[in-house]
Amino acid sequence: MTQEQKIFLAIAEARTRYGAARTVNEKAVAAGEVETALGNLLVIIENYPDLKSSQNVTQLMDELAGTENRISVERKRFNDLTRDYNTQVKTFPTNMLAGMFGFSEKQYFQSVTGSDTPPKVEF
């Protein structure tokens, strides 16, 4: 079906953008796109009861859940380090050195807007 083709294409494109991302912000945006695409795939799989019972699909769903967990853990780790870094950049006396050498606050790694709501799939 065209729905599945769109989902797999979106996953492939998001993974390609993630691999090509150079900056932290580009990686964060690309990781959010991967998360969204994987969520869409899970919705498709859940709508096909015959597929859910397949061993390959079950294994794929386990791998997707593991991928989502790894992204979540890494986002938390990144945000914890970013919080520590931003605190140091703003705290005396390191703020003086940070200002002299051009260090500034960094952005937190956030998920893509709307990734908390499941997509609507129509057949």
Backbone bond lengths (Angstrom), bond angles and torsions (degrees), N, CA, C in turn:
res aa  C-N    CA-C-N  psi(-1)  N-CA   C-N-CA  omega(-1)  CA-C   N-CA-C  phi
1 M - - - 1.456 - - 1.529 109.41 -
2 T 1.319 114.72 154.66 1.459 119.04 -178.32 1.520 111.63 -65.65
3 Q 1.330 117.61 -29.98 1.469 121.73 179.38 1.531 110.36 -59.14
4 E 1.346 116.48 -46.65 1.454 120.80 -179.61 1.528 111.07 -65.84
5 Q 1.327 116.33 -40.18 1.457 119.93 178.88 1.517 110.74 -61.32
6 K 1.324 116.76 -40.91 1.466 120.56 178.64 1.522 110.85 -63.56
7 I 1.333 116.53 -41.65 1.469 120.80 -178.82 1.528 110.43 -64.64
8 F 1.346 116.67 -48.71 1.466 119.82 -179.09 1.526 111.26 -64.71
9 L 1.316 117.18 -36.46 1.463 120.75 176.50 1.526 110.22 -65.32
10 A 1.327 116.95 -42.17 1.467 120.87 178.99 1.529 110.85 -63.08
11 I 1.344 117.23 -40.45 1.469 120.55 178.26 1.533 110.01 -64.01
12 A 1.322 116.67 -45.84 1.465 120.70 -179.39 1.522 111.35 -62.31
13 E 1.327 116.62 -43.28 1.466 120.07 179.64 1.524 111.60 -66.50
14 A 1.331 116.85 -40.72 1.469 120.21 179.73 1.523 110.47 -65.19
15 R 1.316 117.56 -40.86 1.475 120.77 178.27 1.524 110.26 -65.03
16 T 1.331 117.19 -38.28 1.467 120.81 178.43 1.527 110.39 -64.90
17 R 1.341 116.79 -43.82 1.466 120.34 178.43 1.534 110.87 -63.84
18 Y 1.332 116.23 -37.50 1.468 119.55 178.47 1.525 110.00 -64.77
19 G 1.317 117.03 -42.99 1.466 120.51 179.53 1.517 112.56 -66.24
20 A 1.333 117.27 -30.73 1.461 121.34 -178.51 1.531 113.36 -89.20
21 A 1.317 117.37 -9.49 1.468 120.82 -177.00 1.528 110.08 -65.10
22 R 1.313 115.87 136.29 1.461 121.53 -178.15 1.535 112.83 -103.94
23 T 1.319 116.19 -37.65 1.462 119.14 -176.46 1.520 110.22 -100.71
24 V 1.310 115.01 166.00 1.463 120.67 178.60 1.523 110.16 -62.10
25 N 1.320 117.07 -42.31 1.468 119.86 -179.50 1.525 111.75 -64.30
26 E 1.340 117.25 -40.14 1.461 120.32 177.27 1.527 110.55 -63.99
27 K 1.338 117.13 -40.40 1.474 121.09 178.06 1.527 110.15 -63.74
28 A 1.320 117.16 -41.00 1.460 121.18 -178.95 1.525 110.58 -63.38
29 V 1.319 117.04 -44.96 1.463 120.77 179.61 1.529 109.88 -64.38
30 A 1.328 116.69 -44.19 1.469 120.75 -179.19 1.528 111.06 -65.21
31 A 1.320 117.77 -39.17 1.471 120.56 178.44 1.529 110.24 -64.31
32 G 1.317 117.22 -37.78 1.462 120.70 176.20 1.520 111.80 -63.62
33 E 1.335 116.42 -37.61 1.463 120.12 177.69 1.533 110.79 -66.90
34 V 1.330 116.56 -38.63 1.468 120.16 177.53 1.526 109.44 -62.76
35 E 1.338 116.05 -45.00 1.464 120.30 178.64 1.530 111.83 -58.06
36 T 1.315 116.41 -45.71 1.459 121.13 -179.27 1.529 110.83 -63.01
37 A 1.322 116.61 -44.03 1.463 120.56 -179.75 1.531 110.90 -64.29
38 L 1.334 117.27 -40.42 1.465 120.23 178.58 1.525 111.02 -65.85
39 G 1.316 116.76 -38.10 1.466 120.56 176.73 1.524 111.55 -62.28
40 N 1.336 115.78 -40.36 1.465 119.89 177.61 1.522 110.92 -63.49
41 L 1.327 117.18 -39.42 1.454 120.77 178.88 1.526 110.84 -63.61
42 L 1.315 117.05 -41.06 1.466 120.06 178.78 1.523 111.41 -62.31
43 V 1.317 117.30 -37.47 1.466 120.66 178.16 1.522 109.89 -64.04
44 I 1.323 117.13 -42.15 1.467 121.09 178.90 1.529 109.89 -61.30
45 I 1.323 116.39 -47.01 1.463 120.80 -178.09 1.524 110.89 -62.40
46 E 1.320 117.08 -40.71 1.467 120.29 -178.84 1.522 112.60 -66.13
47 N 1.325 117.29 -22.89 1.462 120.70 -179.85 1.528 112.90 -83.05
48 Y 1.320 116.90 -4.09 1.460 121.55 178.23 1.520 109.22 -117.92
49 P 1.336 118.87 93.97 1.467 121.14 -178.13 1.524 113.38 -57.74
50 D 1.333 117.83 -35.87 1.467 120.18 179.41 1.521 111.41 -65.01
51 L 1.322 116.17 -36.64 1.462 119.76 178.82 1.524 111.95 -68.44
52 K 1.325 116.14 -38.76 1.467 119.95 -176.85 1.522 111.76 -60.00
53 S 1.330 117.44 -29.51 1.457 119.87 -178.23 1.526 112.28 -83.18
54 S 1.307 117.93 -11.71 1.458 121.55 179.88 1.532 110.17 -69.21
55 Q 1.336 115.60 138.60 1.465 120.14 -178.99 1.532 111.18 -63.20
56 N 1.334 117.30 -39.38 1.462 120.43 179.85 1.529 111.59 -64.30
57 V 1.317 116.26 -41.64 1.465 120.24 179.86 1.524 109.90 -68.26
58 T 1.333 116.62 -38.84 1.461 119.84 177.65 1.523 110.10 -61.69
59 Q 1.322 116.09 -43.01 1.467 120.30 178.09 1.529 110.48 -64.89
60 L 1.332 117.26 -41.65 1.463 121.31 177.87 1.520 110.65 -61.37
61 M 1.335 117.15 -43.62 1.464 120.29 -179.97 1.531 110.70 -63.15
62 D 1.341 117.09 -38.70 1.462 120.37 176.80 1.528 110.84 -63.53
63 E 1.324 116.20 -41.95 1.464 120.05 179.23 1.525 110.97 -66.66
64 L 1.334 116.79 -39.10 1.462 119.94 178.22 1.525 111.14 -65.10
65 A 1.336 116.33 -40.76 1.461 119.71 177.49 1.528 110.01 -63.16
66 G 1.333 116.59 -40.59 1.464 120.32 177.05 1.517 111.64 -63.17
67 T 1.332 116.83 -40.27 1.469 121.02 178.42 1.523 110.91 -63.78
68 E 1.328 116.31 -44.58 1.465 119.66 177.98 1.523 110.87 -61.65
69 N 1.327 117.25 -39.93 1.465 120.54 178.32 1.524 111.47 -64.75
70 R 1.341 116.87 -42.25 1.464 119.85 179.25 1.530 110.92 -63.48
71 I 1.330 116.17 -41.20 1.470 119.37 177.79 1.522 109.87 -61.84
72 S 1.317 116.89 -43.51 1.466 121.33 179.91 1.529 111.37 -62.49
73 V 1.325 116.79 -44.73 1.472 120.81 179.62 1.522 110.32 -63.78
74 E 1.320 116.89 -44.22 1.468 119.78 -179.14 1.524 111.39 -68.03
75 R 1.346 117.34 -35.57 1.469 119.62 176.61 1.522 109.87 -62.75
76 K 1.333 116.96 -43.53 1.463 120.48 178.98 1.522 110.61 -63.76
77 R 1.329 116.91 -44.47 1.463 120.94 179.28 1.531 110.70 -60.67
78 F 1.331 115.91 -45.83 1.461 120.27 179.13 1.520 110.90 -61.44
79 N 1.334 117.10 -45.98 1.461 120.58 -179.19 1.520 112.03 -65.17
80 D 1.336 118.19 -35.83 1.463 120.60 176.14 1.530 110.71 -63.46
81 L 1.327 116.83 -45.20 1.469 120.78 178.91 1.524 111.30 -66.79
82 T 1.331 116.23 -37.76 1.464 120.32 177.85 1.523 110.73 -64.76
83 R 1.338 116.57 -41.85 1.470 120.28 177.27 1.531 110.59 -60.29
84 D 1.326 117.54 -44.64 1.467 121.28 178.69 1.526 110.93 -63.06
85 Y 1.314 116.63 -43.93 1.464 121.33 178.72 1.526 110.66 -61.82
86 N 1.342 117.01 -49.12 1.465 120.77 -179.44 1.527 111.48 -60.80
87 T 1.318 116.67 -36.61 1.470 120.43 177.63 1.523 110.21 -63.38
88 Q 1.325 116.53 -43.68 1.461 120.43 179.51 1.532 111.44 -64.92
89 V 1.329 116.71 -38.85 1.467 120.67 -179.75 1.529 110.94 -64.73
90 K 1.334 117.40 -29.35 1.472 121.43 -177.06 1.528 113.90 -96.73
91 T 1.331 118.51 -9.92 1.462 121.75 -172.72 1.526 111.15 -98.14
92 F 1.339 115.33 137.87 1.463 121.37 176.50 1.521 109.06 -72.18
93 P 1.264 122.31 139.21 1.465 131.76 2.95 1.522 114.34 -93.42
94 T 1.332 117.18 -4.69 1.464 118.17 -177.44 1.523 112.73 -66.75
95 N 1.341 117.18 -21.76 1.462 118.82 178.45 1.532 111.39 -65.41
96 M 1.314 117.02 -29.08 1.471 119.96 178.31 1.535 109.95 -68.40
97 L 1.316 116.16 -45.81 1.465 119.71 178.09 1.524 110.98 -66.47
98 A 1.300 116.12 -39.88 1.463 120.04 179.45 1.522 110.34 -60.51
99 G 1.317 117.00 -43.00 1.460 121.41 178.67 1.518 112.06 -64.58
100 M 1.331 116.77 -40.81 1.472 120.61 -179.18 1.524 111.61 -66.08
101 F 1.306 117.14 -35.76 1.460 120.31 -175.66 1.531 113.70 -100.29
102 G 1.326 116.71 7.06 1.458 120.77 173.63 1.521 115.98 80.37
103 F 1.336 117.31 19.12 1.462 119.46 176.25 1.518 108.92 -80.26
104 S 1.314 116.65 135.56 1.463 120.29 179.41 1.526 108.61 -135.32
105 E 1.322 115.23 171.63 1.473 120.04 -179.02 1.522 110.70 -63.40
106 K 1.322 115.16 148.58 1.461 122.41 178.31 1.523 109.55 -107.33
107 Q 1.324 115.87 157.38 1.462 120.89 179.67 1.520 109.82 -84.67
108 Y 1.326 114.69 149.81 1.452 120.33 175.33 1.521 110.06 -77.60
109 F 1.314 115.53 155.17 1.462 123.83 177.33 1.522 106.52 -82.45
110 Q 1.338 117.27 113.09 1.461 121.16 -178.04 1.518 109.46 -118.96
111 S 1.302 115.45 151.57 1.459 119.07 177.66 1.524 109.56 -75.00
112 V 1.294 114.81 162.63 1.453 121.44 -179.07 1.525 109.21 -67.43
113 T 1.317 116.96 140.66 1.450 121.57 178.44 1.523 109.87 -59.20
114 G 1.311 115.52 130.70 1.451 120.86 178.62 1.514 114.06 90.62
115 S 1.334 118.06 -0.83 1.461 119.35 -179.00 1.529 112.21 -74.64
116 D 1.318 116.51 -10.26 1.474 119.61 179.07 1.537 112.28 -85.85
117 T 1.331 116.98 -8.02 1.468 119.67 177.93 1.521 108.69 -108.12
118 P 1.316 117.59 135.68 1.459 119.72 -179.41 1.516 111.11 -70.19
119 P 1.333 116.99 145.19 1.464 119.70 179.21 1.521 110.88 -72.52
120 K 1.317 114.94 157.08 1.466 120.55 177.04 1.520 108.00 -94.47
121 V 1.320 115.42 128.80 1.460 120.67 -179.75 1.513 107.93 -113.75
122 E 1.337 115.19 127.31 1.461 120.12 179.35 1.518 108.67 -119.67
123 F 1.325 115.32 137.76 1.455 120.71 179.13 1.508 110.49 -113.37
